[in-house]
Amino acid sequence: MKILRIVMLSLVVALTPLSAEQEPQIDIQQLLTDFAREGSDSNMSLRIIHLNDVTTNALFDPPQRFVLRAQARNQTMFFVTGIALKDIDLDMDFQLVETAALGQQTYRVNSTNWDNMEDGQQLSEGQEFTGILSLENLLPLRSRMALVQGNFLRFEWEFAPNVLRQLEAAQD
């Protein structure tokens, strides 16, 4: 009987995943400082997060994590959460302006609805929405990027050298 308990305990230990190999603790506040931008106009309040290896690992669970990470390695993507500040017809018509060494380029941004983020969707005050804004191509992370909607909303990213090193390390 004692041998049976030892064998059973050995099996449990052998089949239990090692907790020591869990992913390192992530500082969400630092992650948001590095990759998220917030802003609002009279219609809506938005938080937009640049998607990359670091943010997809921190914010999403498998299998969605793996799908988004693979997509974000091939195209520039942003995760959007927002709230309507009054009754509105949602307008997610954004452009992305890239400033690089050779000048400035403007791109039209595609919008993917996850929850209530369909362009033209009627939202009531306080109603939340989520989705993805993306380009068909991947812009260099060393570029300065700005998501712009009309004259009122502008979200800018220019990653510091330490953030660029963190992104490079995450891709290894």
C-alpha positions as CSV (number, residue, x, y, z in Angstrom):
1,M,0.0,0.0,0.0
2,K,2.8,2.3,0.9
3,I,4.5,1.6,-2.5
4,L,1.2,2.3,-4.3
5,R,1.0,5.7,-2.6
6,I,4.6,6.5,-3.6
7,V,3.9,5.5,-7.2
8,M,0.7,7.6,-7.3
9,L,2.5,10.6,-5.8
10,S,5.3,10.2,-8.4
11,L,2.8,10.1,-11.2
12,V,1.1,13.3,-9.9
13,V,4.4,15.1,-9.6
14,A,5.5,13.9,-13.1
15,L,2.3,15.0,-14.7
16,T,1.9,18.3,-12.9
17,P,3.3,21.3,-15.0
18,L,6.2,23.0,-13.3
19,S,5.1,26.2,-11.8
20,A,8.7,27.4,-11.8
21,E,8.5,27.7,-15.6
22,Q,5.6,30.2,-15.5
23,E,5.9,33.4,-17.5
24,P,7.6,36.2,-15.7
25,Q,5.4,38.8,-13.9
26,I,4.5,41.7,-16.1
27,D,4.2,45.3,-14.9
28,I,0.9,46.2,-16.5
29,Q,1.3,49.9,-15.7
30,Q,4.7,50.0,-17.4
31,L,3.2,48.1,-20.4
32,L,0.4,50.7,-20.7
33,T,2.9,53.5,-20.4
34,D,5.1,52.1,-23.2
35,F,2.4,50.9,-25.6
36,A,-1.0,52.4,-24.8
37,R,-2.3,55.9,-25.6
38,E,-5.6,57.4,-24.3
39,G,-7.6,60.2,-25.6
40,S,-11.1,61.5,-26.2
41,D,-13.3,63.9,-28.1
42,S,-16.8,65.0,-27.4
43,N,-18.2,61.6,-28.7
44,M,-15.9,58.9,-27.2
45,S,-13.1,58.1,-25.0
46,L,-10.4,55.6,-26.3
47,R,-7.5,53.5,-25.2
48,I,-5.4,52.3,-28.1
49,I,-2.6,49.7,-27.5
50,H,0.1,48.9,-30.0
51,L,0.1,45.1,-30.6
52,N,3.4,43.3,-30.6
53,D,5.0,40.3,-29.0
54,V,5.1,42.0,-25.6
55,T,1.5,43.3,-25.5
56,T,-0.1,40.2,-27.0
57,N,1.7,38.0,-24.4
58,A,0.6,40.2,-21.5
59,L,-3.0,41.0,-22.5
60,F,-4.4,37.9,-24.3
61,D,-4.8,34.2,-23.4
62,P,-4.2,31.3,-25.8
63,P,-5.2,30.7,-28.5
64,Q,-6.1,34.3,-29.2
65,R,-2.6,35.4,-28.0
66,F,-0.9,33.2,-30.6
67,V,-3.2,34.4,-33.5
68,L,-2.8,38.1,-32.6
69,R,1.0,37.8,-32.1
70,A,1.4,36.1,-35.5
71,Q,-0.7,38.8,-37.2
72,A,1.1,41.6,-35.4
73,R,4.4,40.2,-36.7
74,N,3.2,40.8,-40.2
75,Q,1.2,44.0,-40.0
76,T,0.9,47.0,-37.8
77,M,-2.0,46.5,-35.4
78,F,-3.7,48.3,-32.5
79,F,-6.2,47.0,-29.9
80,V,-8.9,49.5,-29.2
81,T,-11.2,49.8,-26.3
82,G,-13.6,52.7,-26.0
83,I,-16.8,54.1,-24.4
84,A,-19.4,56.4,-26.0
85,L,-19.6,59.7,-24.1
86,K,-23.1,60.4,-25.5
87,D,-25.4,58.8,-28.1
88,I,-23.4,58.5,-31.3
89,D,-23.0,56.8,-34.6
90,L,-19.5,55.4,-34.2
91,D,-16.8,56.7,-36.6
92,M,-13.7,54.6,-36.7
93,D,-12.2,56.2,-39.9
94,F,-8.6,56.5,-38.8
95,Q,-5.4,57.1,-40.8
96,L,-1.9,56.3,-39.7
97,V,0.9,58.8,-40.4
98,E,4.4,57.3,-40.4
99,T,7.4,59.6,-40.0
100,A,10.7,58.0,-40.9
101,A,14.1,59.0,-42.1
102,L,12.9,59.3,-45.7
103,G,9.9,61.4,-44.9
104,Q,6.2,61.0,-44.1
105,Q,3.7,58.5,-45.4
106,T,-0.1,58.3,-44.7
107,Y,-2.0,55.0,-44.7
108,R,-5.6,54.1,-44.5
109,V,-6.4,52.0,-41.5
110,N,-8.7,48.9,-41.5
111,S,-11.1,48.4,-38.6
112,T,-12.1,44.9,-37.3
113,N,-15.1,44.8,-35.0
114,W,-14.9,42.6,-31.9
115,D,-17.8,44.2,-29.9
116,N,-19.8,47.2,-31.0
117,M,-17.0,48.7,-33.1
118,E,-18.6,48.5,-36.5
119,D,-18.3,51.8,-38.4
120,G,-21.6,53.6,-38.2
121,Q,-22.8,51.5,-35.2
122,Q,-25.3,53.4,-33.1
123,L,-24.1,53.5,-29.5
124,S,-25.8,54.8,-26.4
125,E,-24.0,56.9,-23.8
126,G,-21.8,54.7,-21.7
127,Q,-21.8,51.8,-24.2
128,E,-18.4,50.2,-24.6
129,F,-16.8,48.9,-27.8
130,T,-13.6,46.9,-28.7
131,G,-11.8,46.0,-31.9
132,I,-8.6,46.1,-33.9
133,L,-7.2,48.8,-36.1
134,S,-4.6,47.6,-38.6
135,L,-2.6,48.2,-41.7
136,E,-2.0,45.6,-44.4
137,N,1.8,46.0,-43.9
138,L,4.2,46.1,-41.0
139,L,5.9,49.5,-40.3
140,P,9.3,49.6,-38.7
141,L,9.1,50.0,-34.9
142,R,11.8,52.7,-35.1
143,S,9.3,54.9,-37.1
144,R,7.2,57.5,-35.4
145,M,3.5,56.6,-35.8
146,A,0.4,58.6,-35.3
147,L,-3.2,57.3,-35.5
148,V,-5.4,60.3,-36.5
149,Q,-9.1,60.8,-36.9
150,G,-10.2,64.2,-38.2
151,N,-8.8,67.2,-36.3
152,F,-9.6,66.0,-32.8
153,L,-8.1,62.6,-32.1
154,R,-4.4,61.9,-32.4
155,F,-2.5,59.0,-30.7
156,E,1.3,58.9,-31.2
157,W,4.0,56.3,-30.7
158,E,7.7,56.8,-30.8
159,F,9.4,54.0,-28.9
160,A,12.3,54.7,-26.7
161,P,15.5,52.7,-27.1
162,N,14.8,50.6,-24.0
163,V,11.4,49.7,-25.4
164,L,12.8,48.8,-28.8
165,R,15.4,46.5,-27.0
166,Q,12.5,44.9,-25.1
167,L,10.6,44.2,-28.3
168,E,13.7,42.7,-30.0
169,A,14.3,40.4,-27.0
170,A,10.6,39.3,-27.0
171,Q,10.9,38.2,-30.6
172,D,13.8,35.8,-29.8
